[in-house]
């Protein structure tokens, strides 16, 4: 019953926000900061957590997840440019216990840190009073990729780190919900083409959700 009440109250608040009229003048801002979380299906593999145990052997795999920070600047009625720094990681490992009680563990971690330059194209006109604003997006930049392998075999730990810098690009789209002029919620999906190769073991779909903090006034120049 409590969960139903919370859901009902949330629905009422959203309806109330949607019915609040926006100012008559264009309400878009010129500058913004986005703080978000992302879930990246690296290598186009299943993006869910998995765990298996068979006898004395255990295996686990985590989905790719991380965070991102981006700075946006509107340059025209339709175009907004974006600079983004993010970090994602994924882990896969197994452990084994011998009959003598000795433990062996192996964990492979993949870390991806992209620095991306992109642009968003609004699907709605500047003067639209809608608080739900869909857009298309695309861009690219360098992806720093690190493979970190940790092996602890019978109390003899060994770590190996291999890193590489690859160029890539992304395409996608999203929706920004603006309950207030200087505050928004962002939902988006993108496909990353790391090394411009769909078969790359990092390339895949990313689902993101973020908080937009915006300021400044943007007005079209006739």
Helices and strands as residue ranges (DSSP letters): H 2-19, E 31-40, G 42-44, E 50-54, E 57-61, E 64-74, E 79-97, E 103-122, E 132-153, E 157-180, E 183-194, E 204-215
